[in-house]
Amino acid sequence: MSDQSTITPTIDALLVRRLIAAQFPQWAALDIRPVLPGGWDNRTFHLGRDMTVRLPSAESYALQVEKEQFWLPKLAPHLPLPIPVPLARGVPGEGYPWPWSVYRWRPGETATDDRIGDLKVFAQDLARFLVALRQVDARGGPLPGPHNFLRGGPPAHYDEETRRALVALEGRIDTEAARDVWEAALAASWQSAPVWFHGDISWGNLLVEDGRLSAVIDFGTSGIGDPACDLAIAWTLFHGQSREAFRAGVALDAGTWARGRGWTLWKALIVYAGLPGTNSAEAEKSLAVIEQVLADHRQFG
């Protein structure tokens, strides 16, 4: 199955106002407005100037609330960049069925090309963050499971879905080369002890201030296991010198890069093929990612 879920359509500022008034009346007078652009897994709202309210958009994402509330304060002291700071945990109410969170507002803008000053420096800064995250004590951390759609586990969990997408894309992409990438990912298993990973290192979860990487947000798919899923940014954002700087900085072996290509290819394939639950607006971007992954496999695979 993919990691997309049916979106709950009733999450709006009025609901947030009712939840805050009922559960955190000390904040009831604060202004509430959506954070734009909106997310897929969660809906986020400004609460006054210094806080945000974050509500899962479907039941499958609600599993992440308790994990983030517990683990983010434990991870933060060991990392070279800020990560989200949970301030309060909400409970179901006012017709909303899942737990939710209040966070400290984190300044910065999402990492689009036009906001990044030097992409190579950005890649190096992100690599340092991921190395530091991997070095945090993983004992007792959340293993791959429903809370993160099996991020950190073997790519084989997505074998059936990947092969279904490949069949659907016959004649539209080089499916023979794509199968080679996928088979290489399946053959390269993670042999080391579990380490911490973020699980969704993408431009929308990286914040920029003054052209530099300033924070990493949204740890909903984080956990401990194989860090290969954190390599997708190599093909979705980086290229040329920035990709090579990232490759050198993260200091991971060829097998992990093979699995990283596999994870990236799986997601791009199911989106480009339009499998149920995927975001059709991302289809053309996914084709570009597929082409980048295939070229990288030809060079390094």
N, C-alpha and C positions, 0 to 999 in steps of 0.2 A: 504494500500500500504506500501511497505517497504521504508526505508530511503536511498535506493541506486538509482542511476540514471545512465543513459547512459554516458559513459566517452567520452569526446571530445578528439580525437586522435592527434590533431595538436599542442598541447602545448609543446614547446621545447625552448631551449636556444636561438635559432635564433629569435623566436617570442618575447621573453622577451627583447632581445637586441633592436629590432625594437620599442617596446613599450616604453622602457626607453629612447631611443634616441629621440623619438617624443615628449614625455610628460615630461621627467625629464632630459634634456640634460646635466645638471650639473653632472650626474652620468653616462653618456654614455661611459666613458673610463674605467669604473670599470669591473673587471672580473665577468662573469656570468656562473654559473655551477649548475646542479641539486643538491638538497638536497636529500641524500639517507639514508634510503629507502624512496621511494616516497609514497605520501598519496593517498587516494581514493577520498575524497571530493575535495581536492585542489592539485595543483602542486606547489611545492615550490622550489625556486632557490636562491642560494647565490648571493648577489650583493656586490662585494668587500668583505671586511673582517667583516664588522659591520652591514650589512643589509641583509634582505631577500625579495624576491618578491613572492607573494602568489596569485595564479590565480585559481578561481573556475573551476572545471572540467566539470560542467554541469550547466544549467540554474537554477535548483532547489537550488544549493549551492550559487549562486550569490546573493540571498536574504540576505545572512549572512554578506556581506561586510559592508554595511552601519551600521548594528547593531554593529558589532565589532568596527568599527571606532568611533562610538558615545559612546558606553558604556564602553569599556575597560579602557579608562583613568579615568572614574568615579569610577570603581570598584577597581582599583589598589591601591589607598591609604589606603583602608580598609582591605587589605589581607596580611597574614603573609609571603607569598611567591611571587616572581615575576610572572607576567603574560605578555602576548605579549604587546608590545608598538608600536602602529601604527604611522608611520612617514609621510605617504603620501597616497592619494587615487587616483588610476588611473581610467580612463574612457575607454569605448570601443574604439578600434582602431586597425589598422593593420590586419584586418580580425578577430580579437578577439571580441566577441559580448557582453561581460559583464564587470562590474566594477571589480577592482582588488586592491591589497594593497601592500605597501612597509612597512616592519616592521623592528625594530631593531633586530639584530641577538641575540639570546639567547643561551649562552653556555650550555653545558650539553649533555648527551646521554639519549636516551629513556630507560625506566625502565624495562629492562629485568632482569630475575632472577640473572644472573651472575654479574650484575652491582650494585645490591642492597646489601648493607652491612648487615643490620639487618632488616629483613622483618617486625618484630613487631614494631620497631621504625619507619620504613617507613609508616606503617599503621596508627600509632598514629599521625605522622606529617600530613598525608593526611586528617585524620579525623579533625584535628584542622583547616586545610584550609577550609574544607567544612562547618564546623560550622561557621567560620568567614564569608564565602560567604553567608550563610543563614541569617546572622545578618545584612547584608548591606540593607539599605533602599530600598525597592522594589517599591516604588511609581513611576508610569510611566514606569516601566520596560516592556520588551516585553513578552506578554502573549503567550501561546502555539499557534502555527500556522504553515503555510507552511515554514516559515524561519527555523524552527527546527524540522519539521516532527512530530509536536504535542508532543514533549518532555514536561514534566510538566503537561500534561493533564491526563485524566483517561486512564488506560490500555485498556479500552473497545474500544478505537479507532482502536485497532489492533485485535479485537476479530475474525473477519472473517478470517484474514490471519493466526492467530494462530490455529484456528480450521481446516483450510485447511492443515496446516503443520501436525497437529496431525493425520489427516486421512492418509496422505501420509506416516507417520512413523509407522503405525500399524504394529506390529510384529518386529520392529527394536528397539523400546524403550518401557518403561513402560508407555503407553499412559494413562492408568487409573490414575496413580499417577500424571502424568503431567497435566491432566485435573483438578485434585484436586488443584494443585498449581495455575492454571489459574483461577479457580472459586474463590479461596480464594483472589486472587488479585482483581478480579472484585467486590467482596463483601466489600472490605476495602477502602472506599473513603477517600480522603484528606479533612478534615473538617476545617483546619485553613486558615488564610490569605495566599496569595501567597508569596513565598520566592524565593530568587535567587538560581539557580542550574546551574551546568556546562553543563550537558546533555550528555557528552561523556568521562567520567572518565575511561580511559583505559591506558594500559602500554605505548602506543605510544604517548599519550598526557601528560605524566609525565616525567620530566627530572631529571636526577641523576648526582650529582657531588660528588666525594669522598664517594660514597656509600649511600648518603643521598638525599632525595627528595629536589630538588633545584628550581623547577619552574613547573607551570601548564600552558599548552598551548592549542591552538585550542578551542576557545569559540564559534564556529560556531553554535552549537546546544543549547547554553545557553538561559536562559530566566527566567521568574518568574512563579511559580506555585507549583506543588508537587515535592519535591526533591527526590522521590523514585528512579528515573532513575539514580541517582548518586551512588546507592548502588551496581551496577552490579560488580564492581571491587572486591567485597567481594568473588565472586565465580570465577572470571576470573583470579585473581592474588593471593589473600590471601587464607590461609588455616590454620587450627589449631589455634595456639596462635595469629598469625597475624590477622586472621579473627575475633577472639574474641576481640582483642584490637581495631580493627576498629569498630566493633559493639558497644563496650562500648564508644568509642570516639565520634562517630557521634551523639549519644544520641537521637535516633529516636524511635518512638513507634512501637509496634508489627504490626499494620496495615500498616505502611510505609514499614516495612520489607517484609510484604506479597506482597505489590505492587512491591517492588524492586525485589523479586523473580519472579514475573510475567513479569516485563519488561525484565529481564535477560533471562527468559525461552523463551519469544516470539522471541527474536533475535536469540538465539541458535537454536530454532526449525526451523525457516525459513531458516537458513543457512544450517543446517544438512539435511533438506528436499530438499535443492537445489531449492527453489522457485526462480522465475525469478528476476534478479537484485541483487542476493546475490553472495558472493565471495566463490566459491567452494574450494579454497585453505584453508579456515578456517573450513571446515566441520568436521574434526576429533577433532579439538580443541572444537568445539561446542558440540560434543557428551560428552566430559569430563565435560563441563560446565553444561549440562543437568543433568548429574549424580550428580554433586555437589549440584545443586539447589534442586533436589528431596530429597537428603539426608538431606539437611538443613530444608526442609519443614517437613520431618518426625520428626526431633528433635524439631523444634520451631513452626511449623505451627498450 
